[in-house]
Amino acid sequence: MNLRILLTLSLRNIKSRRTRFILTMLAIVYSVALMITLETLTYGFRVAIISEVRNILPTDLMVYSSSIAIPQEVTSIIAKLPHVSYVVPAIILSTAQVDGVPVTVIGIPNQYFTYFEVRMVSGSLPMASGEAIVQDTLLSKLNMTLGDTIYVITYTSIQGGTEVVPLKVTGTFSSILGGFLGFHLNMIVTSLSTLQNDLSDEGFVNAIFIKLTEDNPVYLNQLATALSQYFPNADVYEQSSVLSSISNAISMVNLFFIVIIILSLVVTGLSVANTAMMNVRERVREIGILKALGASNSQVVALFLIEILIMSAMGSALGIALGIMGAYLARYIMIHLNIPIIIPVILLPNLYAYSLVIALATSMVASIPSLVSIIRIRPMEVLRIE
């Protein structure tokens, strides 16, 4: 039998048992769709989070101290070092509160407000001392509007003690790190001079952002080592290390998804194995006749294998399409639930190819027992029984 005859017989057999094949194909569709949806969302989430971190931390190095004790004049010295593009002094207060709500206050020079590439939702950037922009989710939580004054209670200053910083809200911005996956930054951004004046810390900061002119890992490591020695009581962070830690955390979440996908593939494999075995048992007489007419074991096995592959290929194609639609649906639901993250749905041809190969391989492996049983069928014994 040539390939054309095998294909014709396979299609005829699929049609005659279409209910069973459709039900088995649905299991394949489910597994592939689940794989595509989860992996697409994970990839999009990774891209979105890394992009957000690059916006919040658009720097190669960051020096941070828990207390406001770094002389601001140091930044001008660092700016004169070779391969340094620019240096931004800042104050970051992560232990502040507004009406009992924990907040993170960031103070930077006015000319660097665009440094963090904040996504403005409403209003405008601060133009005068005592003004600030607030994360949109925080403003809703505080039940306040633009133009209102918020009173930030801080617990960190060079003299110690508690200070109250009044800030007039001039605008709101969005951040996907706000309130998602355990992040509760509730950010407030104001001018550096405002915090220094209200906290009586003129001339001091507790964070320095350093951007290099080019990607030079050797110089980056040397500069990080020098800064660690110069500021022994401060922490020096490399953006690449932060991104690597985030990527590892997302990989752990993806590992959980992979376990779910594997379990669904196991169930699909069992379904395919059951269908293939029932197919063989119902068609023992047909197999015996084919062999009696001269068909070889390999030809009969190929006939059943083609049926499995057609079913698996159709299920995989439909599963890929539904998986992409599922990713868009999940994104739509997140947007309408006001979840502070917009996951981009990025088409991944390699993922679709891998999914197709995995589905086909799963079906082939699951059908091995039934295919082996075909080889053991002897035409004379079958015909004698019949």
C-alpha positions as CSV (number, residue, x, y, z in Angstrom):
1,M,0.0,0.0,0.0
2,N,1.3,3.4,-0.9
3,L,0.9,6.6,1.1
4,R,-2.1,7.7,-0.8
5,I,-4.0,4.5,0.0
6,L,-3.0,4.7,3.6
7,L,-4.1,8.3,3.9
8,T,-7.5,7.5,2.3
9,L,-8.1,4.5,4.6
10,S,-7.1,6.6,7.6
11,L,-9.5,9.4,6.8
12,R,-12.3,6.9,6.2
13,N,-11.7,5.2,9.5
14,I,-11.6,8.6,11.3
15,K,-14.9,9.5,9.7
16,S,-16.5,6.3,10.7
17,R,-15.4,6.8,14.4
18,R,-15.6,10.5,14.4
19,T,-17.3,10.9,17.9
20,R,-14.4,9.0,19.6
21,F,-11.8,10.9,17.6
22,I,-13.4,14.3,18.3
23,L,-13.5,13.6,22.1
24,T,-9.9,12.5,22.1
25,M,-8.9,15.5,19.9
26,L,-10.5,17.8,22.4
27,A,-8.1,16.5,25.1
28,I,-5.2,17.4,22.8
29,V,-6.8,20.8,22.1
30,Y,-7.1,21.5,25.8
31,S,-3.5,20.6,26.5
32,V,-2.0,22.6,23.7
33,A,-4.3,25.6,24.4
34,L,-3.3,25.5,28.0
35,M,0.4,25.4,27.1
36,I,0.1,28.3,24.6
37,T,-1.9,30.5,27.0
38,L,0.3,30.0,30.1
39,E,3.6,30.3,28.2
40,T,2.4,33.3,26.3
41,L,1.2,35.1,29.5
42,T,4.5,34.2,31.3
43,Y,6.6,35.5,28.4
44,G,4.5,38.7,28.2
45,F,4.6,39.1,32.0
46,R,8.4,38.8,31.9
47,V,8.7,41.4,29.2
48,A,6.3,43.8,31.0
49,I,8.0,43.5,34.4
50,I,11.5,43.9,33.0
51,S,10.4,46.9,31.0
52,E,8.8,48.4,34.1
53,V,11.9,47.8,36.2
54,R,14.0,49.5,33.5
55,N,11.7,52.5,33.7
56,I,11.7,52.6,37.5
57,L,15.4,51.9,37.7
58,P,16.9,53.2,34.4
59,T,20.4,53.0,35.6
60,D,23.4,50.7,35.6
61,L,24.3,51.2,39.2
62,M,22.4,52.4,42.3
63,V,23.9,53.3,45.6
64,Y,21.3,53.2,48.4
65,S,21.5,53.8,52.2
66,S,18.7,53.3,54.7
67,S,19.5,56.7,56.2
68,I,19.9,60.1,54.4
69,A,23.6,60.4,55.0
70,I,25.3,60.5,51.6
71,P,26.7,64.0,50.7
72,Q,25.0,65.2,47.5
73,E,28.3,66.8,46.3
74,V,29.6,63.2,45.8
75,T,27.4,63.0,42.7
76,S,29.3,65.7,40.9
77,I,32.6,63.8,41.6
78,I,31.1,60.6,40.2
79,A,29.8,62.4,37.2
80,K,33.4,63.3,36.2
81,L,34.5,59.7,36.1
82,P,35.2,58.1,32.7
83,H,32.4,56.2,31.0
84,V,29.8,57.9,33.2
85,S,26.9,59.4,31.2
86,Y,25.0,61.1,34.1
87,V,24.4,60.8,37.8
88,V,21.1,61.5,39.6
89,P,21.0,62.1,43.3
90,A,17.8,61.1,45.1
91,I,16.0,60.4,48.4
92,I,14.0,57.2,48.6
93,L,11.8,56.8,51.7
94,S,10.3,53.3,51.9
95,T,9.1,53.6,55.5
96,A,6.6,56.4,55.0
97,Q,2.9,56.4,55.5
98,V,-0.1,58.4,54.4
99,D,-3.3,58.0,56.5
100,G,-1.9,54.6,57.7
101,V,-1.1,53.4,54.2
102,P,2.5,52.4,53.6
103,V,4.0,54.5,50.7
104,T,7.4,54.9,49.0
105,V,8.4,58.5,48.5
106,I,11.0,59.4,45.8
107,G,12.6,62.8,45.6
108,I,14.7,63.7,42.6
109,P,15.8,66.9,41.0
110,N,13.1,68.6,38.9
111,Q,15.1,68.3,35.7
112,Y,15.2,64.5,36.1
113,F,11.4,63.9,36.5
114,T,11.4,62.3,33.1
115,Y,14.3,60.1,34.2
116,F,11.9,57.5,35.5
117,E,9.7,57.6,32.4
118,V,6.6,57.6,34.5
119,R,3.3,57.0,32.6
120,M,1.2,59.9,33.5
121,V,-2.5,59.2,33.9
122,S,-3.8,62.6,34.7
123,G,-2.6,66.1,35.7
124,S,0.9,67.3,35.3
125,L,4.4,66.9,36.7
126,P,5.3,69.0,39.8
127,M,6.4,72.5,38.9
128,A,6.9,74.1,42.3
129,S,8.2,73.1,45.7
130,G,5.7,71.1,47.8
131,E,4.1,69.4,44.8
132,A,4.1,65.7,43.9
133,I,2.7,63.1,41.5
134,V,1.1,60.1,43.1
135,Q,0.5,56.5,41.8
136,D,-3.1,56.3,40.6
137,T,-4.0,53.3,42.7
138,L,-2.7,55.0,45.8
139,L,-4.8,58.2,45.2
140,S,-7.9,56.0,44.8
141,K,-7.1,54.1,48.0
142,L,-6.8,57.5,49.8
143,N,-10.1,58.7,48.3
144,M,-8.4,61.9,47.1
145,T,-8.3,63.9,43.9
146,L,-6.0,66.2,42.0
147,G,-5.3,69.4,44.0
148,D,-5.7,67.8,47.4
149,T,-2.8,67.9,49.9
150,I,-1.5,64.6,51.3
151,Y,0.5,64.5,54.5
152,V,3.4,62.0,54.4
153,I,4.7,60.8,57.7
154,T,8.3,59.8,57.4
155,Y,10.5,57.9,59.8
156,T,13.9,58.5,58.2
157,S,16.1,61.6,58.4
158,I,19.6,62.4,59.3
159,Q,18.5,63.7,62.7
160,G,16.1,60.8,63.3
161,G,12.5,61.2,64.5
162,T,9.3,61.6,62.7
163,E,8.6,64.3,60.1
164,V,5.4,65.3,58.3
165,V,5.8,66.4,54.7
166,P,2.8,68.1,53.1
167,L,2.5,67.5,49.3
168,K,0.0,68.9,46.9
169,V,-1.1,66.3,44.2
170,T,-0.6,67.7,40.7
171,G,-0.9,64.5,38.8
172,T,-1.2,60.7,38.8
173,F,0.8,58.0,37.1
174,S,0.6,54.2,36.7
175,S,3.0,51.4,37.7
176,I,2.5,47.7,37.1
177,L,4.4,47.0,40.2
178,G,1.8,48.6,42.4
179,G,-0.2,46.0,44.3
180,F,0.6,43.1,42.0
181,L,2.3,39.9,43.1
182,G,3.0,41.2,46.5
183,F,4.4,44.6,45.4
184,H,2.9,47.5,47.3
185,L,5.1,50.4,46.4
186,N,2.3,53.1,46.5
187,M,4.8,55.5,45.0
188,I,4.9,59.3,45.4
189,V,7.4,61.3,43.4
190,T,8.3,64.9,44.4
191,S,11.3,67.2,44.0
192,L,14.5,66.4,45.8
193,S,14.6,70.0,47.3
194,T,11.2,69.5,48.8
195,L,12.2,66.5,50.8
196,Q,15.5,68.0,51.8
197,N,13.8,71.2,53.1
198,D,11.0,69.5,54.9
199,L,13.3,66.8,56.4
200,S,16.0,69.4,57.2
201,D,18.5,67.3,55.2
202,E,19.9,70.0,52.8
203,G,22.9,68.7,50.9
204,F,22.3,65.0,51.7
205,V,20.7,62.1,49.8
206,N,20.4,58.4,50.4
207,A,20.4,57.2,46.8
208,I,22.5,57.8,43.7
209,F,21.6,56.6,40.2
210,I,24.5,56.1,37.8
211,K,24.2,55.6,34.1
212,L,27.2,54.6,32.0
213,T,27.9,55.7,28.4
214,E,28.2,52.2,27.1
215,D,27.7,48.6,28.2
216,N,31.1,47.8,29.8
217,P,30.8,44.9,32.3
218,V,34.4,45.2,33.4
219,Y,34.2,48.9,34.2
220,L,30.8,48.4,35.8
221,N,32.2,45.8,38.2
222,Q,35.2,48.0,39.0
223,L,33.0,51.0,39.7
224,A,30.6,48.9,41.8
225,T,33.5,47.6,43.9
226,A,34.9,51.2,44.3
227,L,31.5,52.5,45.4
228,S,31.1,49.7,47.9
229,Q,34.4,50.5,49.5
230,Y,33.7,54.3,49.4
231,F,30.2,53.8,51.0
232,P,30.6,50.8,53.3
233,N,27.3,51.4,55.0
234,A,25.3,51.6,51.7
235,D,24.2,48.9,49.3
236,V,25.3,49.0,45.7
237,Y,22.9,47.4,43.2
238,E,23.5,46.6,39.5
239,Q,20.5,46.7,37.3
240,S,21.5,43.5,35.6
241,S,21.5,41.7,39.0
242,V,18.0,43.1,39.8
243,L,16.7,42.0,36.4
244,S,18.3,38.6,36.9
245,S,16.6,38.1,40.3
246,I,13.3,39.1,38.8
247,S,13.8,36.8,35.9
248,N,14.6,33.9,38.3
249,A,11.4,34.6,40.3
250,I,9.3,34.6,37.1
251,S,11.0,31.3,36.1
252,M,9.9,29.8,39.4
253,V,6.3,30.8,38.6
254,N,6.7,29.4,35.1
255,L,8.0,26.1,36.6
256,F,4.6,25.7,38.3
257,F,2.9,26.3,35.0
258,I,5.1,23.7,33.4
259,V,4.0,21.1,36.0
260,I,0.4,21.9,35.2
261,I,1.1,21.5,31.5
262,I,2.9,18.2,32.0
263,L,-0.1,16.8,34.0
264,S,-2.5,17.9,31.3
265,L,-0.2,16.1,28.7
266,V,-0.2,13.0,30.8
267,V,-4.1,13.0,30.8
268,T,-4.1,13.6,27.1
269,G,-1.6,10.8,26.6
270,L,-3.9,8.4,28.5
271,S,-6.8,9.5,26.4
272,V,-4.9,8.9,23.2
273,A,-3.7,5.5,24.4
274,N,-7.2,4.4,25.3
275,T,-8.6,5.5,21.9
276,A,-5.8,3.8,20.0
277,M,-6.2,0.5,22.0
278,M,-10.0,0.5,21.5
279,N,-9.4,1.2,17.8
280,V,-7.1,-1.9,17.5
281,R,-9.5,-4.2,19.4
282,E,-12.5,-3.2,17.3
283,R,-10.6,-3.7,14.1
284,V,-8.8,-7.0,14.7
285,R,-10.6,-8.6,11.8
286,E,-9.7,-5.8,9.5
287,I,-6.1,-6.0,10.5
288,G,-6.1,-9.8,9.9
289,I,-7.6,-9.4,6.4
290,L,-5.1,-6.7,5.5
291,K,-2.2,-8.9,6.5
292,A,-3.8,-11.9,4.7
293,L,-4.0,-9.8,1.5
294,G,-0.2,-9.1,1.8
295,A,0.0,-5.9,3.9
296,S,3.1,-5.9,6.0
297,N,3.2,-5.1,9.7
298,S,4.8,-1.7,9.0
299,Q,2.1,-0.8,6.6
300,V,-0.7,-1.7,9.0
301,V,1.1,0.1,11.8
302,A,1.5,3.1,9.5
303,L,-2.2,3.1,8.8
304,F,-3.1,3.4,12.5
305,L,-0.2,5.8,13.2
306,I,-1.4,8.2,10.4
307,E,-4.8,8.2,12.0
308,I,-3.3,9.2,15.4
309,L,-1.0,11.9,13.8
310,I,-3.9,13.4,11.8
311,M,-6.0,13.6,15.0
312,S,-3.0,15.1,16.9
313,A,-2.1,17.6,14.2
314,M,-5.7,18.9,13.9
315,G,-6.0,19.1,17.7
316,S,-2.7,20.9,18.0
317,A,-3.6,23.5,15.3
318,L,-6.9,24.2,17.0
319,G,-5.2,24.3,20.4
320,I,-2.7,26.8,19.2
321,A,-5.4,29.1,17.9
322,L,-7.5,28.8,21.0
323,G,-4.4,29.3,23.2
324,I,-3.6,32.6,21.5
325,M,-7.2,33.6,21.9
326,G,-7.0,32.6,25.6
327,A,-4.0,34.8,26.1
328,Y,-5.9,37.8,24.6
329,L,-8.9,36.9,26.7
330,A,-6.8,36.8,29.9
331,R,-5.4,40.2,29.1
332,Y,-8.9,41.6,28.4
333,I,-10.1,40.3,31.8
334,M,-7.1,41.7,33.6
335,I,-7.7,45.2,32.1
336,H,-11.4,45.1,33.0
337,L,-10.6,44.0,36.6
338,N,-8.3,47.0,36.9
339,I,-5.3,44.8,37.7
340,P,-2.4,47.2,37.5
341,I,-0.5,45.3,34.8
342,I,-1.0,45.1,31.1
343,I,0.6,41.9,29.8
344,P,1.5,42.2,26.1
345,V,0.5,39.2,24.0
346,I,3.5,38.5,21.9
347,L,3.3,35.9,19.1
348,L,5.9,33.2,19.6
349,P,6.4,31.0,16.5
350,N,9.0,28.8,18.2
351,L,6.5,28.1,21.0
352,Y,3.9,27.0,18.5
353,A,6.4,24.7,16.8
354,Y,7.4,23.2,20.1
355,S,3.8,22.7,21.1
356,L,3.0,20.9,17.9
357,V,6.1,18.6,18.2
358,I,5.2,17.9,21.9
359,A,1.6,17.1,21.1
360,L,2.6,14.8,18.2
361,A,5.3,13.1,20.3
362,T,2.9,12.6,23.2
363,S,0.3,11.0,20.9
364,M,2.9,8.7,19.3
365,V,4.4,7.6,22.6
366,A,0.9,7.0,24.0
367,S,-0.1,4.8,21.0
368,I,3.0,2.6,21.2
369,P,1.3,-0.2,23.2
370,S,-1.6,-0.5,20.7
371,L,0.8,-0.4,17.7
372,V,2.9,-3.2,19.3
373,S,-0.3,-5.3,19.7
374,I,-0.9,-4.9,15.9
375,I,2.4,-6.6,15.1
376,R,1.4,-9.6,17.3
377,I,-1.9,-10.2,15.5
378,R,-1.7,-13.3,13.2
379,P,-4.0,-13.2,10.3
380,M,-4.7,-17.0,10.2
381,E,-5.8,-17.1,13.9
382,V,-8.1,-14.1,13.4
383,L,-9.7,-15.5,10.2
384,R,-10.1,-19.0,11.9
385,I,-11.9,-17.3,14.8
386,E,-14.1,-15.3,12.5
